[in-house]
Amino acid sequence: MPSEQRRSPAATAPVRTAGTAGPYWRALLVARWEARLEELTELSLAYHGAAAAPGGGGADQQEIQTLLSRAVAARRRLADVEEALGRLATGDFGQCEQCGSAIPAGLLAVIPEIRYCPRCDAAPPEPVP
């Protein structure tokens, strides 16, 4: 599918920023979304091709299972980027979901879909009551 036909769900939503420059982060996230979508599409096609071929098409069950696992992980990564686009649209992008502090811009530049600041990400999870 040509890239001009692919549109992210939040690509046209208004941007309210919370200490981050909206257009820069939107462009970074949209590029990330497009790359994740392409990765997922390729993995899904490879999985379905291998699984649908008579006798596995030369692919053994372990290879088919590996393709499926990789496609599922790619879908999770795509969902993470979509959620980051949603946070950008609501003005919550760049804020830790646990403590509310700002996530360093350098970290956002490397992992724009990150949810937690380094302090909260390193903390052990709180027990569920």
N, C-alpha and C positions, 0 to 999 in steps of 0.2 A: 504494500500500500504506500503510495507516495507520501512523503512527510507533510506536505501541505494539506492532505486529507485527514491526517491524524491530529486530533486536538485533545489536549488534556482536559479533564473535567473542570479544572479551575483556571484554565488559560484566559478566560474572558471575564472572570470575576473581578470586582474592584479590590484594590489592595489597600489595606490599612496597615501601617508598619508600627512595630513596637521597638524602636531603636535600631532597626535594620533598614537598609535601603531597598525598598520593594522591587524596583525594576531589575536590579542586579540579581537579587535572590530569585525572583520569578524566572528570569532567563536561565539561571543555573538549574533550578528545579525542573523547568520544562525540558531542557536538554537532557537532564538525568532521566526524566519520565520517558522521553522518546527512546533513549538507549535501553532502558529497562523493558519497554514494550517490545522493541525489536528482539532483545535477548529472549524474552518469554515466547514470542512468536516462533522463533527459530527452534527453541527447545521443544515446544509443543508439537510443531510439525515433525521434528525428528522422532519424538516419542510415538506419535500416532502412526507415522510411516513404519517404524520398526514393529509396533504392536499389531498392525493390520496386515503386514506381509505374511503370506502363507509360510508356516513353519518359522515365523519370527524373522523372515527375510535375512537369515544369516546372523541375526542378533540373538544372543542367548538371553535367558530370562534376567540374568543379573544386569546385563547392559540395558535392557528395557526398564528395569526397576531403577537403575541409576539415572536414566533420562527422565523418568517420572519424578524422582526426588529433586533433580535439578530444576525441572519445570515448576514444581511446587515452591521451591525456594525462590525462584525468579518471580513468581507471582507475589510472594510475601514482600520482596524488595520493591516491586512495583507499587503495592499497596502502601508501603512506608512512604514512598515519594508522593503518592496521592494524598496521604494524610498530611504531609508537610506542606503541600500546596493549600490544603484546607486551613492549616494553621496560619499560613501567610495571608490568606483571604480574611481571616477573622482577627488578625493582629496579634496572634499568639506565637508567631514564628520567632525562633531565637530565644525563647524562654523555656527554662527547665520545667517539665511537667510535674516534677515532684516538689521542688522548693520555690519555683518561680523566678530564680535568679537568671541573669543573662548568660547564654552560652557563648563562649568566646568566638569572635568572628572567624578566626583562623581555623577553628574546629568545624564551624559551619561550612567554610569553604571546601573542606575536605569531605565532610559527611553532612550535606545539607539536610538530610532527613532525620538527623539525630534528635532525640527527645529529651535527653537528660544532660545536665552539666557534668563535668568530670567528677566533681565531688559526689553527686548522687549516683552516677553510673558506677563508681567504685565501691559504694556502700553496699553491704549485704542487704538482701530483700527483707522487708519487715514481715514478721509472721502474720499469717491470715487467721483471724479469730474464728 
